[in-house]
Amino acid sequence: MNAQFRTLTSASDLGRLNSGVFSQNRFAGQLSAAYVGNLTTNSQNPASYADASLTSIEIGANSISGGYHIGDSSMKSSGVGINHFAMQFPLTAGKSGLCLGFVRNSNTNYGLRQTGNDPIFGHFYNQLTGSGNSYRAFAGTGFRFKNLKLGANLGISFGQVEHSNDKVFPDSTQLPRIVTRNAVSEFGLQLTLGAQYELEVSKNRQLIFGGYYSTAISRSGTNELKKQNVFDRSGILEYITVKDSSASIDLPRYSILGLGMSVIQNKTTLLGAEFNLENFSGFRSVQSDSSSILTGQNLQNAWHLHLGAEFKPFMNREVDSRKYFNRLTYRVGAVIGKSEQNFAGTLNDIKVMGGVTLPVLGRNIGFISFGAEYGIRGFGGGSNQLSENYLSIHMILTFADKWFMRQKFD
């Protein structure tokens, strides 16, 4: 079950990309390059796996609601579903770790009706729709070499998206509906490399420097195209196929580079900043039938600046950890930048988020995290500027213990 958000910004071959940051650090400005946390699945920088001290199992769900606006048209929608599942294991506690996970990478869900006029047949309208999802399963490991941590992920991406372009004429013309179905099934490999370096500035202050690079090693697919004439004969639909083909294609690729720095004060407070560049220069649409959905179907290079903070009062020995609210972890953050979509303006993508992690059944046994994110994409353009705004609510369950860890005996 997946949370579906209906928006025209998903009308591309990649769909609407989800953030690669899906764990608790999502609420701290989606920090990942220089983010540390031994019970947080920071898959965007696999070097962080080296911090694993307990086996953790994590499952996340989210709901999303919002809408898109273009001209005098708008659409609102909402949905709820499972977003990810991940397991992290310490190979050697605090020195090396292994992570396995499954996450939804992107979603496609849009609909648009356009009117037109044929010089021979007269008035008609186009019904443009799309639906589908892509997913990513990954496995990775991270190792510590004194203050330096290195890690790598290997992921498999797969999924299917169907785009439809139907031409419908008025009933009075008794003309058939022209139906076009374009289904693209994809399969690819993705590699992510990450590094982090820890610097002890003083007894109470630590600096973390980090970076990651993720790219598609390969991305191919099968494009199944079917065109049909649909006749309505006495209330019974009759489909006549005029074209049915299938072909292997090379799908567009993209990559992301992120660099960041965090400062940890008194082990309780983390403040971080991160800058990433997203390369979509290799993206070219393979859908000739849907190129008019947005103003230019090819995506563009993007950038984002992430700012985040995390506060753990229970890490301070002078704080009474028996008080429940001192045992919580608080996070807040913001992301600003330029979207990969063809919105107007240099700055056209803003997100703010925050969340809290509550201990359940004891500090080292279970946690439940709640968070919210509000985003606006596309603003400051003309009256026909495509824009969207959304609110997503997240819940993450984390269970941790010494499962699968080798016991030592004297």
HUDA-V106451 format. One record per residue. N is the residue number from 1. RES is the residue in three letters. SS is DSSP state (A for helix, B for strand, O for the rest). PHI is phi in whole degrees, -180 to 180 (none if undefined). PSI is psi in degrees with one decimal (none if undefined). Layout:
# HUDA-V106451
N;RES;SS;PHI;PSI  N;RES;SS;PHI;PSI
This chain:
# HUDA-V106451
1;MET;O;none;131.6  2;ASN;O;-127;144.0  3;ALA;O;-72;121.7  4;GLN;O;-109;125.4  5;PHE;O;-117;116.3  6;ARG;O;-85;112.0  7;THR;O;-153;147.5  8;LEU;A;-68;-19.2  9;THR;A;-71;-5.1  10;SER;A;-93;4.2  11;ALA;O;-87;57.9  12;SER;O;-140;170.6  13;ASP;O;-65;-23.3  14;LEU;O;-90;-15.9  15;GLY;O;75;-166.6  16;ARG;B;-91;110.7  17;LEU;B;-69;136.1  18;ASN;O;-90;156.0  19;SER;O;-65;141.0  20;GLY;O;-74;-6.6  21;VAL;O;-100;108.4  22;PHE;O;-121;-6.3  23;SER;O;-94;-160.1  24;GLN;A;-61;-29.8  25;ASN;A;-68;-10.1  26;ARG;A;-59;-35.2  27;PHE;A;-77;-13.6  28;ALA;O;-101;55.5  29;GLY;O;70;19.2  30;GLN;O;56;34.3  31;LEU;O;-65;140.8  32;SER;O;-149;-36.2  33;ALA;O;-58;-47.8  34;ALA;O;-120;33.3  35;TYR;O;-98;137.0  36;VAL;O;-127;146.6  37;GLY;O;175;115.0  38;ASN;O;-74;-11.3  39;LEU;O;-117;21.0  40;THR;O;-116;130.4  41;THR;O;-86;88.7  42;ASN;O;-92;75.2  43;SER;O;-73;-19.9  44;GLN;O;-71;-23.6  45;ASN;O;-127;93.1  46;PRO;A;-65;-10.2  47;ALA;A;-62;-25.6  48;SER;A;-67;-17.6  49;TYR;A;-61;-23.2  50;ALA;A;-65;-18.7  51;ASP;A;-83;-6.3  52;ALA;O;-59;128.0  53;SER;O;-117;-21.8  54;LEU;O;-132;156.3  55;THR;B;-74;129.0  56;SER;B;-127;142.6  57;ILE;B;-122;129.1  58;GLU;B;-133;137.9  59;ILE;B;-136;136.3  60;GLY;B;-129;143.4  61;ALA;B;-132;155.4  62;ASN;B;-150;155.2  63;SER;B;-119;148.2  64;ILE;B;-141;137.5  65;SER;B;-143;148.8  66;GLY;B;165;-156.5  67;GLY;B;-167;168.2  68;TYR;B;-118;158.7  69;HIS;B;-139;134.4  70;ILE;B;-150;122.1  71;GLY;O;61;-129.4  72;ASP;O;-99;14.6  73;SER;B;-108;147.0  74;SER;B;-151;156.2  75;MET;B;-142;134.4  76;LYS;B;-118;146.9  77;SER;B;-159;170.9  78;SER;B;-160;163.3  79;GLY;B;-169;166.9  80;VAL;B;-143;146.0  81;GLY;B;-179;177.4  82;ILE;B;-79;136.2  83;ASN;B;-107;-38.1  84;HIS;B;-160;163.8  85;PHE;B;-145;133.2  86;ALA;B;-148;150.7  87;MET;B;-132;133.8  88;GLN;B;-125;132.7  89;PHE;B;-126;135.8  90;PRO;B;-80;127.6  91;LEU;B;-80;-49.0  92;THR;B;-132;114.7  93;ALA;O;-51;123.8  94;GLY;O;79;-0.4  95;LYS;O;-125;-31.1  96;SER;B;-157;151.3  97;GLY;B;-154;164.1  98;LEU;B;-129;142.0  99;CYS;B;-137;137.5  100;LEU;B;-126;140.0  101;GLY;B;-158;166.2  102;PHE;B;-143;128.4  103;VAL;B;-147;148.8  104;ARG;B;-79;124.6  105;ASN;B;-88;-38.9  106;SER;B;-158;162.5  107;ASN;B;-139;149.4  108;THR;B;-124;124.7  109;ASN;B;-163;96.8  110;TYR;B;-146;164.0  111;GLY;B;-157;137.6  112;LEU;B;-153;134.4  113;ARG;B;-112;126.8  114;GLN;B;-119;139.4  115;THR;B;-98;152.0  116;GLY;B;-152;175.5  117;ASN;B;-139;120.1  118;ASP;B;-91;132.2  119;PRO;O;-62;-21.2  120;ILE;O;-101;-46.7  121;PHE;O;-99;-10.9  122;GLY;B;89;-149.8  123;HIS;B;-66;139.8  124;PHE;B;-155;170.9  125;TYR;B;-137;151.5  126;ASN;B;-99;129.2  127;GLN;B;-107;107.5  128;LEU;B;-104;122.8  129;THR;B;-139;158.6  130;GLY;B;-153;146.7  131;SER;B;-156;153.0  132;GLY;B;143;174.2  133;ASN;B;-144;155.5  134;SER;B;-123;150.5  135;TYR;B;-130;161.9  136;ARG;B;-138;125.0  137;ALA;B;-108;135.8  138;PHE;B;-141;157.9  139;ALA;B;-139;136.8  140;GLY;B;-152;167.5  141;THR;B;-147;153.0  142;GLY;B;-137;146.9  143;PHE;B;-133;145.7  144;ARG;B;-105;134.5  145;PHE;B;-125;86.9  146;LYS;O;59;-111.7  147;ASN;O;-90;-5.0  148;LEU;B;-104;135.1  149;LYS;B;-123;135.8  150;LEU;B;-129;147.3  151;GLY;B;-158;166.1  152;ALA;B;-151;145.7  153;ASN;B;-119;144.9  154;LEU;B;-123;122.7  155;GLY;B;-120;154.8  156;ILE;B;-118;123.3  157;SER;B;-107;141.9  158;PHE;B;-158;163.6  159;GLY;B;155;-179.0  160;GLN;B;-146;139.4  161;VAL;B;-131;136.4  162;GLU;B;-118;128.0  163;HIS;B;-112;137.3  164;SER;B;-124;142.4  165;ASN;B;-136;98.7  166;ASP;B;-105;132.7  167;LYS;B;-106;119.7  168;VAL;B;-119;127.7  169;PHE;B;-102;156.7  170;PRO;O;-57;149.5  171;ASP;A;-59;-30.9  172;SER;A;-66;-24.1  173;THR;A;-79;-18.4  174;GLN;O;55;31.9  175;LEU;O;-92;148.8  176;PRO;O;-72;152.8  177;ARG;B;-76;136.4  178;ILE;B;-101;114.7  179;VAL;B;-112;128.1  180;THR;B;-122;125.4  181;ARG;B;-119;125.3  182;ASN;B;-123;102.5  183;ALA;B;-107;123.4  184;VAL;B;-115;117.7  185;SER;B;-102;129.3  186;GLU;B;-118;156.4  187;PHE;B;-151;134.1  188;GLY;B;-160;168.7  189;LEU;B;-116;141.0  190;GLN;B;-131;134.1  191;LEU;B;-115;134.1  192;THR;B;-127;128.1  193;LEU;B;-117;140.7  194;GLY;B;-145;156.4  195;ALA;B;-147;148.0  196;GLN;B;-142;144.2  197;TYR;B;-131;130.0  198;GLU;B;-104;131.3  199;LEU;B;-127;119.6  200;GLU;B;-84;105.4  201;VAL;B;-79;-41.1  202;SER;B;-153;-177.4  203;LYS;O;-62;-31.0  204;ASN;O;-111;4.8  205;ARG;B;-137;135.8  206;GLN;B;-134;137.1  207;LEU;B;-107;139.2  208;ILE;B;-121;124.9  209;PHE;B;-112;138.7  210;GLY;B;-153;160.3  211;GLY;B;-158;156.2  212;TYR;B;-149;157.0  213;TYR;B;-141;127.1  214;SER;B;-127;134.3  215;THR;B;-148;153.9  216;ALA;B;-81;120.6  217;ILE;B;-72;-42.2  218;SER;B;-151;153.0  219;ARG;B;-157;105.0  220;SER;B;-129;170.2  221;GLY;B;-164;180.0  222;THR;B;-121;126.6  223;ASN;B;-106;112.6  224;GLU;B;-105;117.1  225;LEU;B;-115;128.2  226;LYS;B;-136;128.9  227;LYS;B;-119;134.6  228;GLN;B;-139;150.1  229;ASN;B;-99;130.8  230;VAL;B;-114;116.9  231;PHE;B;-104;142.1  232;ASP;B;-104;103.3  233;ARG;B;-112;103.7  234;SER;O;56;42.6  235;GLY;O;81;1.9  236;ILE;B;-113;125.0  237;LEU;B;-80;133.8  238;GLU;B;-122;124.3  239;TYR;B;-103;126.6  240;ILE;B;-118;113.8  241;THR;B;-80;126.0  242;VAL;B;-107;-17.0  243;LYS;B;-156;132.1  244;ASP;B;-147;108.9  245;SER;B;-140;159.0  246;SER;B;-142;135.3  247;ALA;B;-147;147.0  248;SER;B;-83;138.1  249;ILE;B;-136;156.1  250;ASP;B;-94;116.5  251;LEU;O;-84;156.0  252;PRO;O;-62;151.3  253;ARG;O;-117;162.2  254;TYR;O;-151;163.2  255;SER;B;-146;163.7  256;ILE;B;-142;137.0  257;LEU;B;-122;128.8  258;GLY;B;-131;137.9  259;LEU;B;-132;138.4  260;GLY;B;-156;168.8  261;MET;B;-144;140.6  262;SER;B;-132;149.8  263;VAL;B;-120;132.7  264;ILE;B;-114;118.9  265;GLN;B;-108;125.6  266;ASN;O;55;25.1  267;LYS;O;62;2.6  268;THR;O;-105;-31.6  269;THR;B;-123;126.0  270;LEU;B;-115;127.2  271;LEU;B;-121;129.0  272;GLY;B;-141;156.8  273;ALA;B;-139;145.9  274;GLU;B;-149;143.0  275;PHE;B;-126;130.8  276;ASN;B;-130;151.2  277;LEU;B;-118;130.6  278;GLU;B;-115;119.5  279;ASN;B;-98;111.4  280;PHE;O;-115;20.2  281;SER;O;-63;-24.3  282;GLY;O;-86;3.3  283;PHE;O;-83;125.6  284;ARG;O;-139;135.1  285;SER;O;-67;138.9  286;VAL;O;-103;7.1  287;GLN;O;-109;96.0  288;SER;A;-71;-26.7  289;ASP;A;-77;-14.6  290;SER;A;-118;12.9  291;SER;O;-68;-15.9  292;SER;O;-92;2.0  293;ILE;O;-66;-45.4  294;LEU;O;-119;167.2  295;THR;O;-78;90.9  296;GLY;O;86;115.7  297;GLN;O;-86;-21.4  298;ASN;O;-72;135.3  299;LEU;O;-80;167.1  300;GLN;O;-127;162.9  301;ASN;O;-63;145.2  302;ALA;B;-129;163.2  303;TRP;B;-146;152.9  304;HIS;B;-147;142.6  305;LEU;B;-110;125.2  306;HIS;B;-110;133.3  307;LEU;B;-129;130.8  308;GLY;B;-151;158.9  309;ALA;B;-141;147.8  310;GLU;B;-140;136.2  311;PHE;B;-131;124.7  312;LYS;B;-123;88.8  313;PRO;A;-61;-28.9  314;PHE;A;-69;-12.5  315;MET;A;-79;-10.8  316;ASN;O;-89;121.0  317;ARG;O;-66;-21.3  318;GLU;O;-83;-5.8  319;VAL;O;-93;139.0  320;ASP;O;-77;101.0  321;SER;O;-75;-5.3  322;ARG;O;-74;-21.1  323;LYS;O;-77;128.9  324;TYR;A;-59;-44.4  325;PHE;A;-72;-14.2  326;ASN;A;-82;-9.3  327;ARG;A;-98;2.6  328;LEU;O;-89;158.0  329;THR;B;-112;128.9  330;TYR;B;-111;138.5  331;ARG;B;-138;146.8  332;VAL;B;-153;152.2  333;GLY;B;-174;177.2  334;ALA;B;-151;152.5  335;VAL;B;-133;129.2  336;ILE;B;-131;147.6  337;GLY;B;171;-161.5  338;LYS;B;-112;126.4  339;SER;O;-76;156.3  340;GLU;O;-72;-17.0  341;GLN;O;-77;161.2  342;ASN;O;-85;57.6  343;PHE;O;-81;156.0  344;ALA;O;-74;150.3  345;GLY;O;95;152.2  346;THR;O;-75;-33.9  347;LEU;O;-114;109.5  348;ASN;O;-143;17.3  349;ASP;B;-143;114.1  350;ILE;B;-132;134.7  351;LYS;B;-136;142.0  352;VAL;B;-128;143.9  353;MET;B;-152;163.2  354;GLY;B;-167;160.1  355;GLY;B;-169;173.6  356;VAL;B;-143;143.1  357;THR;B;-112;125.8  358;LEU;B;-110;135.7  359;PRO;B;-74;141.6  360;VAL;B;-131;132.3  361;LEU;O;60;30.8  362;GLY;O;107;152.6  363;ARG;O;-63;-37.6  364;ASN;O;-102;12.5  365;ILE;O;-106;-46.3  366;GLY;B;-157;153.9  367;PHE;B;-140;152.1  368;ILE;B;-131;127.6  369;SER;B;-113;134.8  370;PHE;B;-121;140.0  371;GLY;B;-157;164.1  372;ALA;B;-138;150.4  373;GLU;B;-139;131.7  374;TYR;B;-120;130.6  375;GLY;B;-134;149.9  376;ILE;B;-130;129.4  377;ARG;B;-128;122.6  378;GLY;O;87;106.8  379;PHE;O;-162;161.5  380;GLY;O;83;4.9  381;GLY;O;-95;-163.3  382;GLY;O;-78;-172.6  383;SER;O;-67;-24.0  384;ASN;O;-97;13.2  385;GLN;O;-66;127.8  386;LEU;O;-77;133.1  387;SER;B;-147;160.9  388;GLU;B;-146;151.0  389;ASN;B;-137;147.3  390;TYR;B;-152;157.3  391;LEU;B;-129;123.1  392;SER;B;-119;136.7  393;ILE;B;-112;131.2  394;HIS;B;-121;144.1  395;MET;B;-134;129.9  396;ILE;B;-128;126.7  397;LEU;B;-103;129.7  398;THR;B;-129;126.9  399;PHE;B;-120;131.7  400;ALA;B;-139;141.2  401;ASP;B;-167;-173.2  402;LYS;O;-89;38.8  403;TRP;O;-67;141.9  404;PHE;O;63;12.1  405;MET;O;-94;137.6  406;ARG;O;-69;128.4  407;GLN;O;-86;144.1  408;LYS;O;-103;137.7  409;PHE;O;-126;138.8  410;ASP;O;-87;none
